Amino acid sequence: MQALRCEEVRGTLTPVTAKGGNLVTETPPGGGPTVLRMLLARQLQALREKAGMTYEQAAEAIYSSPWTIRRMERAEGGLKPLTVKSLLMAYGITDVREIDAFLALARDASKPGWWHNYDDVLPSWFRTAVGLEESASLIRSYQPQVIPGLLQTEGYIRAITAASFPAAAEEETERRVALRLARQELLRRRDPPEYWVVMDETVLRRSIGGQRVMREQLAYLIEAIRLPKVTIQVIPFAAGWHPALYGMFNVYRFPAQELPDVVYSESLTGAFYLSKPEEAARYTEALDQMCAQAASPEQTITILRGIMKEI
């Protein structure tokens, strides 16, 4: 596959249909519950601001609290149909068809995603990330320590899981492995997102699971590079310093143009999400610089084969 220029990654985005310029009335492509909540949250905020109402005034109109209004506009938690309907009417939306369309999306946004079947082994702070990757049209990722989860072989997953949860029961371990394998179906679906990964060379040279596991993992990466919507680049040691040596992060972009890019990064016990345009732009700029410093996909294949010979 030919190396992509950094500016080509944005691709074509599909706008969400809005009736009368006010309400979302059509589910966007890839519209899972997480991104639907984000869309509806932005619509509620826009409607409140158009109505000239503060959080306090909106809350008073529906006999609720400003905190509830803020949570809804931050896409935190579900959207209760009765509360949403009351807000719409307070904002001057009276057309029954528009209200019904909004409520239908609110119900879809409140449905659990497939990953909720793994709540017993899925950290609460990671659930949003799984929902974001399910709905993204583009995922850009930087990994300084390990192969990203969407590209790990089963042997690599088992080695990582055993090291991370040494006291876990066998059943729990199997659930964690199954969850990660289920996430990987994302790249095999009919219309997968663009997935662009930049990894430090350290990732490839850190032995996880032993010689056989690492050889299988490196071979799998070579195959993955040939997928039409997957781009993998390695930053060699010789490239020196780059602007993201601090830790891993993903940038998610969505088909709906009104949604901002969302940045995700994690630590040992939690994660953070950034959606302010100026913050997301810093991460995107860092990725652009890193992909310019990194080996091309073709050169990355050569690096992978060379490391395989050394193992």
C-alpha positions in Angstrom: 0.0 0.0 0.0 1.2 3.5 -0.8 2.3 5.8 2.0 -0.4 8.4 2.7 0.4 12.0 3.1 -0.6 13.3 6.5 -3.1 15.7 5.1 -4.9 12.9 3.2 -6.2 11.2 6.2 -9.2 13.3 6.8 -11.2 11.8 4.0 -14.8 12.6 3.1 -17.2 13.2 5.9 -21.0 12.6 5.7 -23.1 15.3 7.3 -26.0 14.4 9.5 -29.4 15.4 8.2 -31.1 18.1 10.3 -34.7 19.1 9.8 -35.2 22.8 9.6 -31.7 23.3 10.8 -32.7 22.4 14.3 -32.9 18.7 15.1 -31.0 15.6 14.0 -33.6 13.4 12.3 -31.5 10.7 10.6 -29.1 8.3 12.2 -25.6 8.9 10.8 -23.5 6.1 9.4 -21.8 4.2 12.2 -24.1 5.9 14.7 -23.6 3.8 17.8 -25.0 4.8 21.2 -21.9 6.7 22.3 -21.7 8.9 19.3 -25.5 9.4 19.2 -25.4 10.7 22.8 -22.7 13.1 21.6 -24.8 14.3 18.7 -27.9 14.8 20.8 -25.9 16.5 23.5 -24.6 19.1 21.0 -28.1 19.5 19.6 -29.6 20.2 23.0 -26.9 22.7 23.8 -27.5 24.4 20.4 -31.2 24.6 21.0 -30.8 26.0 24.6 -28.4 28.6 23.3 -30.7 29.5 20.4 -33.6 29.9 22.9 -31.4 32.3 24.9 -31.6 30.2 28.1 -29.0 29.6 30.8 -28.5 26.3 32.5 -30.4 27.6 35.4 -33.4 28.7 33.3 -33.5 25.5 31.4 -33.4 23.5 34.6 -36.2 25.6 36.1 -38.4 25.1 33.1 -38.4 21.3 33.6 -38.2 21.3 37.4 -34.7 19.9 37.4 -31.2 21.0 38.3 -28.6 22.9 36.3 -26.3 19.9 37.0 -28.7 17.6 35.1 -28.7 20.0 32.1 -24.9 20.2 32.0 -24.6 16.4 32.2 -27.0 16.0 29.3 -25.0 18.5 27.2 -21.8 16.6 28.0 -23.3 13.3 26.9 -22.9 11.8 30.3 -25.4 9.0 31.0 -28.7 8.2 29.2 -31.3 10.6 27.9 -34.7 10.1 29.6 -37.4 10.6 26.9 -39.7 12.6 29.3 -36.9 14.9 30.3 -35.8 15.4 26.7 -39.4 16.1 25.5 -39.8 18.7 28.3 -36.6 20.4 27.3 -37.5 20.5 23.6 -40.8 22.2 24.4 -39.1 24.6 26.8 -36.8 25.5 23.8 -39.7 26.2 21.6 -39.8 23.0 19.6 -43.5 22.1 19.1 -43.6 20.1 15.9 -44.7 16.6 16.9 -42.7 15.0 14.1 -39.5 16.7 15.1 -40.0 15.8 18.8 -40.8 12.2 17.9 -37.7 12.0 15.7 -35.5 13.4 18.5 -37.0 11.0 21.0 -36.4 8.0 18.7 -32.7 8.9 18.5 -32.6 9.5 22.3 -33.9 6.0 22.8 -31.3 4.6 20.4 -28.6 6.5 22.2 -29.7 5.0 25.5 -29.4 1.4 24.3 -26.4 -0.6 25.6 -23.6 -1.4 23.1 -22.4 -4.9 22.6 -19.5 -4.2 24.9 -21.8 -3.9 27.9 -21.9 -7.7 27.8 -18.4 -7.5 29.1 -19.1 -5.1 32.0 -17.5 -7.6 34.4 -14.1 -7.1 32.8 -14.4 -3.8 31.1 -13.2 -0.8 33.2 -15.8 2.0 33.4 -13.3 4.5 32.1 -12.7 2.4 29.0 -16.3 1.9 27.9 -16.5 5.3 26.2 -13.4 4.6 24.2 -14.9 1.3 22.9 -18.0 3.2 21.9 -16.0 5.9 20.2 -14.0 3.4 18.1 -17.2 1.7 17.1 -18.6 4.9 15.6 -15.4 6.5 14.2 -14.7 6.9 10.5 -11.0 7.5 11.3 -8.9 6.4 14.2 -5.4 7.7 14.5 -3.2 6.1 17.2 0.2 6.6 18.8 1.7 3.7 20.8 5.0 3.9 22.6 4.9 0.7 24.6 2.7 -2.1 23.2 1.0 -3.2 20.0 -2.4 -1.5 20.0 -5.3 -3.7 21.0 -7.0 -3.7 17.6 -3.8 -5.3 16.1 -2.8 -7.8 18.8 -2.7 -11.6 18.1 -4.5 -13.9 20.5 -1.1 -15.1 21.9 0.0 -11.5 22.5 -3.3 -10.7 24.1 -3.0 -13.6 26.5 0.6 -12.7 27.4 -0.5 -9.1 28.1 -3.5 -10.2 30.1 -1.5 -12.6 32.2 1.1 -10.0 33.0 -1.5 -7.3 33.8 -3.8 -9.5 36.0 -1.6 -12.3 37.4 -4.1 -13.2 40.1 -7.1 -13.4 37.8 -9.1 -16.6 37.6 -9.0 -18.5 34.3 -12.6 -17.6 33.5 -11.8 -13.9 34.0 -8.8 -14.2 31.8 -10.8 -15.8 29.0 -13.4 -13.0 29.3 -10.7 -10.3 28.9 -9.2 -12.1 25.9 -12.7 -12.5 24.3 -13.4 -8.8 24.8 -10.3 -7.7 22.9 -10.9 -10.2 20.1 -14.5 -8.9 19.8 -13.2 -5.4 19.5 -11.0 -6.4 16.6 -14.1 -7.3 14.5 -14.2 -3.6 13.9 -11.5 -3.8 11.3 -13.2 -6.8 9.6 -16.6 -5.4 9.1 -17.8 -4.4 5.6 -17.0 -0.7 6.0 -14.3 -0.4 8.6 -12.9 2.9 9.8 -9.6 4.2 8.5 -7.0 3.0 11.1 -3.6 4.8 11.2 -1.1 3.7 13.8 2.3 5.1 14.6 4.4 3.0 16.9 7.8 3.5 18.4 10.4 0.8 17.5 10.5 0.0 21.2 7.1 -1.6 20.8 8.4 -4.2 18.4 11.5 -5.0 20.4 9.8 -5.5 23.7 9.5 -9.3 24.1 6.0 -10.2 25.2 5.0 -13.8 25.5 8.2 -15.2 24.2 9.8 -15.8 20.8 6.9 -17.6 19.1 4.3 -15.1 20.2 6.5 -12.2 19.0 7.2 -13.7 15.6 3.5 -14.4 15.1 2.7 -10.8 16.2 5.2 -9.2 13.8 4.0 -11.4 10.9 0.4 -10.3 11.7 1.4 -6.7 11.5 2.9 -7.2 8.1 -0.4 -8.7 6.9 -2.4 -5.9 8.5 -0.4 -3.3 6.6 -1.7 -4.7 3.4 -5.4 -4.1 4.5 -6.8 -1.3 2.4 -7.9 0.9 5.4 -5.0 0.1 7.7 -1.8 2.2 7.8 1.1 1.2 10.2 4.3 3.3 10.6 7.2 2.7 12.9 9.3 5.5 14.3 12.9 4.1 14.3 15.3 4.8 17.2 17.3 6.8 14.7 14.5 9.3 14.3 15.3 10.7 17.7 12.9 12.9 19.7 9.4 13.4 18.6 6.5 15.5 20.2 4.6 12.6 21.8 7.1 10.7 23.9 4.8 11.3 26.9 2.4 8.4 26.4 -0.2 6.7 24.2 -3.2 8.4 22.7 -5.9 7.9 20.1 -7.7 10.5 18.0 -11.2 9.6 16.9 -13.0 11.4 14.0 -16.6 10.8 13.1 -18.8 10.9 10.0 -21.0 13.6 11.5 -19.4 17.0 10.7 -20.8 18.7 13.8 -18.9 16.3 16.1 -15.4 17.3 17.2 -12.4 15.0 17.1 -12.0 13.3 20.4 -8.7 12.5 22.0 -8.3 9.5 24.3 -5.4 8.7 26.5 -5.0 6.3 29.5 -2.9 5.7 32.5 -2.6 2.7 34.9 -5.9 3.4 36.6 -7.9 5.7 34.4 -8.3 7.7 31.2 -9.1 11.2 29.9 -11.0 12.4 26.9 -10.5 15.8 25.2 -12.9 17.3 22.7 -12.0 21.0 22.6 -10.9 21.8 19.0 -7.7 23.5 20.1 -6.7 20.5 22.3 -7.5 17.9 19.7 -5.6 20.0 17.1 -2.4 19.8 19.2 -2.6 16.0 19.2 -3.3 15.9 15.5 -0.4 18.1 14.7 1.9 15.9 16.8 0.7 12.9 14.8 1.3 14.7 11.6 4.9 15.4 12.7 5.4 11.8 13.9 4.1 10.2 10.6 6.5 12.5 8.7 9.4 11.2 10.9 8.3 7.6 10.8 9.2 5.0 8.2 6.6 4.6 5.4 4.4 1.5 5.5 6.7 -0.2 2.9 9.8 0.7 5.0 7.9 -0.5 8.1 7.5 -3.9 6.5 11.3 -4.1 6.0 11.8 -3.1 9.6 9.4 -5.8 10.8 11.0 -8.5 8.7 14.4 -7.5 10.0 13.3 -7.8 13.6 11.7 -11.1 12.9 15.1 -12.4 11.7 16.7 -11.3 14.9 14.3 -13.1 17.2 
